[in-house]
């Protein structure tokens, strides 16, 4: 089993098979618009701009489970990110990453790469790096900036 086996909801509520991204290096991130880490959108966009032509994609999953920091609708979140950070990478429907309603994708990601203190996602802007074969290679904490993980992305490109 790998990331390509999952189907998620797109921004309009449509089913999106992650097999669409086969052969690409992926960075899967749970995000929020009202978080102390929200400025990481700028660094994420810079990574995306620098490497998208080499087969790199960022998959953005807004999550409102941490301090109600992503309270808006997906359209409001999209507008905020586009206007404030110029983001152009794919954004999906809001999800839960922990608990009984956690998305199947995040259950899988957490099982594949547990954090030092267990498998739960601790906060928004936790990042998972996926290789071109759909395998989870590395997990990064919210405090790991996009700039600090670029070398890991480059190693897979």
N, C-alpha and C positions, 0 to 999 in steps of 0.2 A: 504494500500500500504506500502511496505517496500523495503529495499535494494535488496532483492532477486528477485524483479520484473524487474530488469534492466539487459540489455545486453550491454556489452562494447566491445571495440576492443582490442584484444590481441596484443602482440608485432609484430606478423606476419600479422596483419590485420584481423585475424579471429574473429568471434563472440564468446564471452565468456559470458555465463549466470552467473550472480552472485549467482544464486541458487546453483551453484557448492559449494558454501561456507556455505550452510545452516548448522546451528548448531554450527558454529564457532564464536568466538569473533573477530571482524575485526577492524583494524585501517586503515582508508582510508586517504591517504596523497597525496597532489599535490606537486611535487618536481622539483628541477632544479639542474643542475650540476655546475653552475657558480654563486651560490648564497652565501651570507654570512652565510646562515643556512645549506649549503651543508654538513658540518661536522656532522650534525645530522644523516646522513646515518649510521655512526658508532654506535650511540646509538640505532637507530632503529634496526640494525642488532643484537645488544646485546639483545634487548627485544625479537626479533624473536627467537633467539637461545635459550633463557631461557624459552620461553613459547609456542613454536610451538607444542610441544608434548602434551600440555594441551588443544589444540583446538584454538590456536591463529594464525591469519594471518594478515600480513600487505599487503595492496594493494597499489602499487606505480603508480601514474599517473603523468608522466612528463608533465610540463606545461611551455610554452615559453611566456606567457602573461605578465610577470613582468620583465621589463628591459632586454628582450632578453637573459635570463640567462639559457635557455635550448635550444641552437641553433642547436645542432647536430641531426643526424638521431637517431631513436630509437636504432639501432645497436651500434652507437657511445656512446649513453647514457648508454646502457647495459654494454659495455666494460669498460667505465669509472667507473661505480659503482662497478663492479666486481673486477677490478684491484685495485682501490683505497680504497674501503671499504669492499670488500668481501661479498657484498650483495647476498643473495640467495632467498629473498622473491619475490613474483610475481610482475612483472613490466608490465604495459600495454602500449598501443599506446599513443602518446602525445595527450593531449586534451586541450580545452579551458574550464576554470572554470567560467568565467564571459562573459557577452555580448551576442550578438545574436547567436553566435555559441557555447555557453556553452553546455557541455554535459548534457543530461537529468538526469544522475546520480547526477551531481553537482547542478543542479537546485533543485532537490529533497532534497539533503543534506542541502543546504542553506535555503530552506523553513522550514525544520524541526528544524534546530538550527541556528538561527540568531546570529550574533555577537553583541556586545554591541552597535556598531555604524551602524548596518544594516546587510543586508544579504550578501553583496558582499564579495568575498574572497579578503583579503587585500594584501597577498603575498604568495609566495611558502612556503611549509612546514606547512600549515594549516592542522590540523588533525581532523578527525571525528571518534569517537568511536562508534561501532555498537555492540549490544548485540547478543546473540545466536538466537534470534527470528527475527533478521534483522531490529531492531528498532535503530534509531539514538539516542544515549544516551547523548553524550557530544561533544562539539566542543572546540578545543584547538587552540590558536594563534600560529603563527610561532615561537614566543619567548618561548613557552612552550617546554622544552626539553623532549626527550623521557624518560629520567630518572625521570623527575618530574611527568609524567603521569602514571608511572608503577602501582601505588597504585589503580588507577581507572580501569586499565586493570585487575589487580588481583581480584578486587571486582566482576568482571563479569565472571572470569574463575572458 
